[in-house]
Amino acid sequence: MTLRGRIIQVAAVLLLASACGHDVIVEAPDRLKSVSILGSSVTLPQKGSAELPFRVRDEGFGFNYDVSSPDCQVRLQLKDGSAPVNFRLAAVAKAEEIGLYKAVLQDCGIEDEYVEDVCIVLVQRGESGNESFVSSGTVEVRSEAAGYGILVKTGLPVVYIDTENGKPINSKTTEVPAALQIKGYGGYPSQSTLKCNVRGRGNTTWSWPKKPYLVKLEQKTSLLGMPAHKRWVLLANFMDRTLMRNLVSMKVASMTSLAWTPRCVPVEVVLNGKHIGSYLLIEQVRVDKNRINISEKNGYVLELDFHYDNKVQWTDRHGSCWGRSGGIPFGLKYPDPDEVTSTQLSYIKKYVNDAAEALYGPDFKDPVKGYAAWIDVDSFVDYWIVFEVMGNHELSNPGSVFFHKDDGGKLVAGPCWDFDWGVLSYNTSPQAKTGFINKNAIWYSRLFEDPAFREKVRVRFQELLPELQTIPAYIDECEALLRSSADLNFAMWDPSGDATQNGGKIINGDERITFSEAVARIRSIYQERLKVIGSNL
């Protein structure tokens, strides 16, 4: 081969490899200079076809466009230089207008949903047998089933949210009208378009780049197999390199006798046509027959949270609040603070105070005069075990800690909520390596002074242990489920950015390692927690 022939061949290979970036012009005498596609997208019905018109620059240029011929000079090519597999070039026909052609694309019936960028490549062969290539710019080819918005395929369901006129969601108080739709991959049912309002949520998490959201549907609707309700939360899990701390924690809580644990499903979220990462769609803490099942007339939900951001709140002088003075912060979540009556508020404040007085009184161990007359002891045992097993120090802080009370009933611990900060990490709780984290949390410091309570905890932990020992296998399942999602998510978001909210220090300690390394780390810490708790009870 001559030197000129080698140069042409190398140039042809380089041109083909970069063919799909933009229209490429080959300046070769007496040869085709460019080809361009007319239109920006093509939709293919399943096993159906559609036309893709294209134009050649040199109107008199002749080439073989018989796709049944081995010498056909027209090809389809994806961005990576490969040929598409979900569809093929079925035919090319010359149009009446000079220089205009129609390519017929045929769906191959392999996948129901796909969205791919493709270009048309024309092959030119020289007298010596060398080939050069001219390619068009790309066009989006999508299956009819892909239909709605951009296609994200990680194996997780995809939640599409489109706000009215593309309005941004930049407030925790102002709701934005929107439409929501779900593509139900992974065996989950899809959901047709629903009207809703969306706003931001969270405290520290709202200040981070990847935002969490609260969705309020116009009507109660079941999402991804979870019981129907209007209110749902999309947790961003921004600082969680494993993307599964909340998911695993809710699994552990569901193994206990706690009255209700929020159901949740990992999803991808596409907001106003842009994929914004991996999220957890989870039931919001609400009073409902399928959630906190208490009387809507005389039931109460309390949140213990150091942020003091509830409209109705107070502090109780009894108990221990880790690193904070002024007593335990109680906030009223239900009844709605805008609707609660003075009688209701006085009642629940007095009940909490009377329960604390009994707990810290001289007869606190007495089953009739002491704390057992005021609180549901079994729920407080299981609640503590979940926090302790997961290494969640927020029970001591406290943050996102919930109690509830039904009409005529005792104060019940739960539900569990918000297990992403410091969970299964020695970074925030180094004492977890050898002992308990929450033995002195809120009222527990006093409860553990009662030998009967300590024995209840010991016995209950042993009862739960066989199920708790299945969690490492569940973590493995979650790792396989979330791997593709994690790849996309962490290409967009850097969880080590959480250090800006923690004095320059990363929070969970795994933000700067890989997804697989982070998963291995929480699996190991979880197994260590079971041993440490068992040896200390």
C-alpha positions, -999 to +999 in steps of 0.1 A: +000+000+000+013+035-009+019+061+018-011+081+005-033+050+008-022+044+044-030+081+053-065+078+037-072+045+056-061+060+089-082+091+083-112+069+074-109+049+107-106+081+128-136+096+110-158+066+116-149+065+153-161+101+157-188+100+131-218+106+154-207+138+170-219+163+143-221+166+105-188+156+091-176+170+057-150+151+037-132+174+013-124+148-015-125+157-051-154+143-071-169+127-040-198+132-016-191+161+008-218+157+034-250+140+044-276+155+068-307+141+085-340+160+082-356+160+116-345+154+152-363+123+163-380+091+151-405+070+171-408+033+162-438+012+170-431-023+184-420-044+154-431-015+132-412+010+110-408+047+104-392+069+077-360+089+083-354+114+055-318+125+047-301+147+021-268+145+004-249+177-004-238+168-039-271+163-056-257+143-085-237+119-064-246+083-070-242+055-045-256+020-038-285+023-014-299-012-020-298-026+016-301-062+003-268-057-016-235-066+001-221-034-015-247-011+000-231+021+010-256+033+036-252+023+073-267+032+107-243+038+135-245+046+172-223+071+191-199+044+201-193+034+165-214+002+168-245-008+148-279-006+165-295-038+177-329-027+186-337-014+151-322-018+116-320-002+083-348-019+063-347+001+031-336+033+014-356+050-013-349+079-035-374+108-032-387+130-060-365+159-049-329+156-061-305+147-033-333+137-010-336+101+003-358+082+027-343+056+051-368+031+065-360+021+101-375-012+114-379-021+151-364-056+157-387-065+186-358-071+210-365-044+237-398-027+245-382+005+256-351+022+242-338+057+233-307+058+212-288+084+192-280+073+157-264+087+126-263+078+089-230+069+075-222+067+037-193+046+027-171+056-002-147+032-019-117+043-038-102+026-069-076+009-047-103-005-024-098+020+004-129+033+022-137+067+035-168+077+054-192+106+055-217+108+084-246+129+094-253+144+127-273+123+152-310+118+155-329+103+185-346+070+178-370+058+205-394+030+208-431+039+211-432+023+246-404+047+258-429+074+251-426+098+281-396+121+287-360+109+287-354+072+292-334+062+323-328+024+325-311+012+357-336-014+366-354+010+391-388+026+385-385+061+371-406+090+386-412+118+361-422+152+375-430+181+353-438+214+370-463+239+355-444+259+329-411+243+340-412+264+372-383+255+396-389+240+430-369+263+453-390+266+485-399+243+514-432+263+519-444+272+485-459+244+465-455+242+428-483+226+406-469+196+387-477+164+369-463+131+380-459+098+361-440+066+369-424+040+346-425+008+366-394-011+359-382-040+381-416-056+383-434-025+397-466-012+381-465+020+360-485+050+369-503+073+344-502+110+348-513+124+382-519+160+392-499+170+423-481+198+441-444+196+449-422+215+474-388+211+490-384+195+524-357+187+550-335+208+572-298+204+565-306+182+535-324+210+518-293+231+518-273+205+498-272+205+459-293+174+455-327+183+469-353+162+487-390+168+478-425+164+492-452+154+467-489+160+475-511+142+450-545+156+441-562+123+451-551+093+472-533+070+449-512+038+453-477+042+441-454+013+432-477-011+451-477+009+483-511+017+499-529+047+485-522+082+500-518+118+489-485+125+505-452+110+495-415+120+500-386+117+477-354+114+498-323+124+480-298+104+501-272+129+490-246+121+516-251+083+516-225+067+493-244+034+497-278+048+487-293+023+511-290+034+547-327+044+549-337+014+528-319-011+551-331+007+583-367+005+572-362-032+566-348-037+601-377-017+616-402-038+597-389-069+614-400-056+648-434-051+664-435-014+658-470-004+647-460+010+613-428+014+594-428+036+562-427+015+531-402+027+504-389+019+469-357+031+453-364+051+421-348+073+395-362+109+393-365+129+361-375+165+369-386+188+341-369+166+315-336+162+334-325+131+352-315+142+388-304+110+403-313+081+425-340+087+452-360+068+477-398+071+473-411+067+508-444+071+527-446+104+546-453+102+583-490+108+585-521+097+604-540+072+582-554+037+584-524+025+564-498+046+582-501+058+618-534+042+625-548+063+653-580+083+659-582+113+637-602+130+663-583+123+695-550+109+683-515+126+686-482+124+668-451+140+684-417+146+669-386+151+691-362+172+670-335+196+681-341+217+650-371+232+668-389+238+635-424+227+644-451+253+647-462+240+681-433+228+703-421+228+739-393+213+760-396+188+788-371+191+816-369+153+822-345+131+803-313+134+785-306+153+753-271+145+740-249+176+740-279+200+744-293+219+774-329+230+781-347+196+781-361+173+754-377+191+724-412+180+717-431+191+686-467+185+677-471+169+642-507+158+646-533+173+650-522+199+625-507+228+644-531+252+626-561+232+637-552+219+672-574+233+700-561+246+733-578+217+751-560+192+729-527+209+733-530+211+771-540+174+772-510+161+753-485+184+771-498+172+804-498+135+794-461+138+783-452+156+816-471+130+837-454+101+819-420+118+826-429+124+862-438+088+866-406+077+849-384+099+871-404+094+902-395+072+932-419+044+921-408+043+884-403+005+885-438-001+898-460-016+869-490+004+882-476+036+895-445+039+873-437+044+836-454+012+824-488+028+831-480+056+807-459+042+778-461+012+756-430-005+769-426-031+741-426-003+714-399+016+734-378-016+735-381-023+698-375+013+689-343+014+708-331-018+693-336-005+657-316+027+665-289+008+683-285-019+657-282+007+629-258+028+649-281+058+647-272+084+673-302+106+664-322+090+693-297+108+716-296+141+696-327+138+692-337+143+656-366+128+636-377+108+667-414+101+668-439+091+694-477+087+689-507+082+711-542+069+703-574+079+720-573+063+754-540+046+747-505+049+760-476+068+745-461+046+717-426+049+703-423+051+665-423+053+636-387+052+625-377+079+601-346+095+585-317+071+589-290+086+567-269+107+591-242+087+608-259+054+604-236+023+604-206+046+607-180+049+634-173+084+621-200+100+641-203+073+668-168+059+676-182+044+709-202+020+687-171-001+682-173-014+718-206-004+733-240+013+731-248+046+714-282+054+728-283+039+763-285+074+778-308+089+751-339+109+761-359+088+785-338+056+780-312+066+806-339+062+833-355+031+816-322+012+817-321+018+855-349-007+857-337-043+857-370-054+842-366-031+812-330-042+807-341-078+807-369-070+782-343-055+759-320-085+762-347-111+756-362-091+727-328-087+710-323-124+712-357-130+697-350-107+668-315-119+662-322-146+637-340-122+615-315-094+621-288-118+609-304-119+574-297-082+568-262-087+554-278-108+526-304-081+521-275-056+518-261-077+490-294-077+473-296-039+476-261-036+462-270-055+431-302-035+427-286-001+431-253-006+413-263+009+379-283+037+397-252+045+418-230+048+387-253+074+372-260+092+405-224+097+416-215+109+381-238+138+389-234+143+427-204+143+451-215+132+485-183+145+501-200+179+497-218+172+529-187+183+548-198+219+543-225+213+569-203+195+594-173+218+601-154+206+571-156+169+580-175+143+560-204+128+579-207+091+572-170+086+565-176+067+532-183+097+510-149+096+493-147+059+486-164+038+459-200+025+461-188-011+465-163-001+492-190+018+510-214-011+509-188-035+522-181-010+550-217-008+563-221-046+559-191-051+581-202-025+607-237-040+608-223-074+616-200-059+643-230-041+658-249-074+664-219-088+682-213-057+703-249-053+713-252-090+722-221-089+744-232-057+762-267-067+771 
